[in-house]
Amino acid sequence: MRHYSVGMPSSSVGPERLLALGASLESLRAVAREGAEEVLGHVPEVGDRLTQNALDGFLDQLADTLRAIDAESTELVGRLRIAASSQAAAPPPGPGPGRENATDDVSAPPRKGLFR
């Protein structure tokens, strides 16, 4: 299974979009949290011991998965808020005071420096 690590969003994503995504994740968190409680609150009795054990194990895993979605969404909402506040505080890209030589052209040859 591959895991793709993604850094902070590019500067082209405005803080409004980041906050909107965070708001959408808030409702996902609420549904996942309520779902985990509901799954564990409605465990049916099936009578057969082996079937009951299998059902209980499945419902426990389902509740754990929903709690994990809640936890990961909580962390992501926090990261989106940080990114949105960073985007709002950051100067706009491109030339500006003290940035006369700034460029967004990725095709420009790399500058020679200490690490290149």
C-alpha positions as CSV (number, residue, x, y, z in Angstrom):
1,M,0.0,0.0,0.0
2,R,1.4,3.3,-1.0
3,H,1.3,6.4,1.3
4,Y,1.4,9.7,-0.4
5,S,2.5,12.5,1.8
6,V,1.3,15.9,0.9
7,G,2.7,19.2,2.2
8,M,0.9,22.4,2.7
9,P,-1.3,23.6,-0.2
10,S,0.3,25.7,-2.9
11,S,0.0,29.5,-2.6
12,S,-2.6,29.6,-5.3
13,V,-5.2,28.2,-2.8
14,G,-6.8,31.1,-1.0
15,P,-7.6,31.1,2.7
16,E,-11.3,31.2,2.0
17,R,-11.1,27.8,0.2
18,L,-9.0,26.3,3.0
19,L,-11.6,27.4,5.6
20,A,-14.5,26.1,3.4
21,L,-12.8,22.7,3.2
22,G,-12.3,22.8,7.0
23,A,-16.0,23.5,7.5
24,S,-16.9,20.6,5.3
25,L,-14.6,18.3,7.3
26,E,-16.4,19.5,10.5
27,S,-19.6,17.9,9.4
28,L,-17.7,14.7,8.4
29,R,-16.3,14.6,11.9
30,A,-19.7,15.0,13.5
31,V,-21.2,12.2,11.4
32,A,-18.2,9.9,12.0
33,R,-18.4,10.5,15.8
34,E,-22.2,9.9,15.9
35,G,-21.9,6.9,13.7
36,A,-19.3,5.3,16.0
37,E,-21.6,5.8,19.0
38,E,-24.7,4.5,17.1
39,V,-22.9,1.4,15.9
40,L,-21.9,0.4,19.4
41,G,-25.3,1.3,20.8
42,H,-27.3,-1.0,18.5
43,V,-25.6,-4.4,18.8
44,P,-28.1,-7.1,17.9
45,E,-28.2,-10.5,19.6
46,V,-28.0,-13.2,17.0
47,G,-28.0,-16.3,19.4
48,D,-25.2,-18.3,17.8
49,R,-21.9,-17.7,19.7
50,L,-19.6,-17.8,16.7
51,T,-21.8,-15.5,14.6
52,Q,-22.2,-13.1,17.6
53,N,-18.4,-13.0,18.0
54,A,-17.9,-12.3,14.3
55,L,-20.6,-9.6,14.4
56,D,-19.2,-8.0,17.5
57,G,-15.7,-7.9,16.0
58,F,-17.0,-6.4,12.8
59,L,-18.9,-3.7,14.7
60,D,-15.9,-2.9,16.9
61,Q,-13.7,-2.5,13.8
62,L,-16.4,-0.3,12.2
63,A,-16.6,1.9,15.3
64,D,-12.8,2.1,15.4
65,T,-12.7,3.2,11.8
66,L,-15.3,5.9,12.3
67,R,-13.3,7.2,15.4
68,A,-10.1,7.2,13.3
69,I,-11.9,9.3,10.6
70,D,-13.0,11.7,13.4
71,A,-9.5,12.0,14.7
72,E,-7.8,12.4,11.3
73,S,-10.4,15.0,10.3
74,T,-9.8,16.9,13.5
75,E,-6.1,17.0,12.8
76,L,-6.7,18.1,9.1
77,V,-9.1,20.8,10.2
78,G,-6.4,22.2,12.4
79,R,-3.8,22.1,9.7
80,L,-6.2,23.8,7.2
81,R,-6.8,26.6,9.8
82,I,-3.0,27.1,10.2
83,A,-2.5,27.1,6.4
84,A,-5.4,29.6,5.9
85,S,-4.0,32.0,8.5
86,S,-0.5,31.6,6.9
87,Q,-1.9,32.4,3.5
88,A,-3.8,35.4,4.8
89,A,-0.6,36.8,6.5
90,A,1.7,36.0,3.6
91,P,2.6,38.7,1.1
92,P,1.2,38.2,-2.4
93,P,3.5,36.3,-4.8
94,G,5.4,38.2,-7.5
95,P,7.3,41.5,-7.5
96,G,6.7,43.9,-4.8
97,P,8.6,46.0,-2.2
98,G,11.9,44.3,-1.7
99,R,11.0,41.6,-4.2
100,E,11.8,43.3,-7.5
101,N,13.6,40.2,-8.8
102,A,10.9,37.7,-7.7
103,T,9.6,35.3,-10.3
104,D,7.0,32.6,-10.4
105,D,8.5,31.3,-13.7
106,V,9.5,27.7,-12.9
107,S,11.2,27.4,-16.3
108,A,13.9,29.9,-15.3
109,P,17.3,28.3,-14.9
110,P,18.2,27.7,-11.2
111,R,20.3,30.3,-9.5
112,K,23.8,29.4,-8.4
113,G,24.2,29.5,-4.7
114,L,25.4,27.7,-1.7
115,F,23.1,24.7,-2.0
116,R,22.8,24.4,-5.8
